[in-house]
């Protein structure tokens, strides 16, 4: 009885393998690029800053005017070299913002130009 069951099971296993292999066909479907809906960054709305230049000759006068206006005179000082470094830092920030805007423009051009060419060829 065991031999019969073993023969039947082996027969089923061998028959299952002999059905053949199924081949799956893959088709490459190119989808158009999605449109980038990126808005340009809005310009910053900076607060207006009033610079007061204090020298050794006008320090007393400037402090008296500030006290008369009810402003607590506090001094945050920069040397002329430090002010130059501050200006360079702001120039670097502006350059980096321009670079970021240019990259956004390139991405937008890349994605939208391809979409335009696809619509142009489909109309023909």
MODELLER restraints for C-alpha pairs under 7 A, 6 or more apart:
rsr = mdl.restraints
at = mdl.atoms
rsr.add(forms.Gaussian(group=physical.xy_distance, feature=features.Distance(at['CA:32:A'], at['CA:115:A']), mean=6.70, stdev=0.5))
rsr.add(forms.Gaussian(group=physical.xy_distance, feature=features.Distance(at['CA:33:A'], at['CA:111:A']), mean=6.25, stdev=0.5))
rsr.add(forms.Gaussian(group=physical.xy_distance, feature=features.Distance(at['CA:33:A'], at['CA:115:A']), mean=6.79, stdev=0.5))
rsr.add(forms.Gaussian(group=physical.xy_distance, feature=features.Distance(at['CA:35:A'], at['CA:111:A']), mean=6.19, stdev=0.5))
rsr.add(forms.Gaussian(group=physical.xy_distance, feature=features.Distance(at['CA:35:A'], at['CA:112:A']), mean=6.17, stdev=0.5))
rsr.add(forms.Gaussian(group=physical.xy_distance, feature=features.Distance(at['CA:36:A'], at['CA:108:A']), mean=6.19, stdev=0.5))
rsr.add(forms.Gaussian(group=physical.xy_distance, feature=features.Distance(at['CA:36:A'], at['CA:111:A']), mean=6.75, stdev=0.5))
rsr.add(forms.Gaussian(group=physical.xy_distance, feature=features.Distance(at['CA:63:A'], at['CA:73:A']), mean=5.95, stdev=0.5))
rsr.add(forms.Gaussian(group=physical.xy_distance, feature=features.Distance(at['CA:66:A'], at['CA:72:A']), mean=6.83, stdev=0.5))
rsr.add(forms.Gaussian(group=physical.xy_distance, feature=features.Distance(at['CA:66:A'], at['CA:73:A']), mean=6.04, stdev=0.5))
rsr.add(forms.Gaussian(group=physical.xy_distance, feature=features.Distance(at['CA:67:A'], at['CA:73:A']), mean=6.65, stdev=0.5))
